[in-house]
């Protein structure tokens, strides 16, 4: 039985940003100073990211 889940807002932001900028998880992790393991877990919705990860990712995506 397949379980359908909606992506979290942050996971969706990450995926859309990566599509627009042709960027891998490793590139995003390096540039945003968030571990690649956390990027994977956020996108897979396997963890609730710490606030500092959320801030770093969103700041990077917004170009700050």
C-alpha positions as CSV (number, residue, x, y, z in Angstrom):
1,X,0.0,0.0,0.0
2,X,1.5,3.3,-1.1
3,X,1.3,6.2,1.4
4,X,0.8,9.7,-0.2
5,X,2.3,12.6,1.7
6,X,2.6,16.3,0.8
7,X,6.0,17.8,0.9
8,X,6.7,20.2,3.7
9,X,7.0,23.8,2.7
10,X,10.8,23.8,3.2
11,X,11.2,20.6,1.2
12,X,9.2,22.1,-1.6
13,X,11.3,25.3,-1.5
14,X,14.5,23.3,-1.7
15,X,13.3,21.1,-4.6
16,X,12.1,24.1,-6.6
17,X,15.3,26.1,-6.0
18,X,17.4,23.1,-7.0
19,X,15.4,22.7,-10.2
20,X,15.6,26.3,-11.1
21,X,19.4,26.5,-10.5
22,X,20.3,22.9,-11.6
23,X,21.9,22.3,-8.2
24,X,22.6,19.0,-6.4
25,X,22.0,18.3,-2.7
26,X,25.8,18.4,-2.2
27,X,26.1,21.9,-3.8
28,X,23.2,23.2,-1.7
29,X,24.6,21.7,1.5
30,X,28.0,23.2,0.9
31,X,26.6,26.7,-0.1
32,X,24.1,26.9,2.7
33,X,26.4,25.4,5.4
34,X,23.8,22.7,6.2
35,X,24.9,19.0,6.2
36,X,24.0,17.0,3.1
37,X,22.5,14.4,5.5
38,X,20.1,17.1,6.8
39,X,19.2,18.2,3.2
40,X,18.4,14.6,2.3
41,X,16.3,14.1,5.5
42,X,14.4,17.3,5.0
43,X,13.5,16.5,1.5
44,X,12.5,12.9,2.5
45,X,10.6,14.4,5.4
46,X,12.4,12.1,7.8
47,X,13.2,14.8,10.3
48,X,12.0,18.2,11.5
49,X,14.9,20.4,10.8
50,X,16.4,22.6,13.6
51,X,15.6,26.2,13.3
52,X,19.2,27.2,12.4
53,X,19.1,24.8,9.4
54,X,15.8,26.3,8.3
55,X,17.3,29.8,8.6
56,X,20.5,28.9,6.7
57,X,18.6,27.3,3.9
58,X,16.0,30.0,3.5
59,X,18.7,32.8,3.7
60,X,20.7,31.0,1.0
61,X,17.6,30.5,-1.2
62,X,16.7,34.2,-0.8
63,X,20.2,35.2,-1.7
64,X,21.2,36.7,1.7
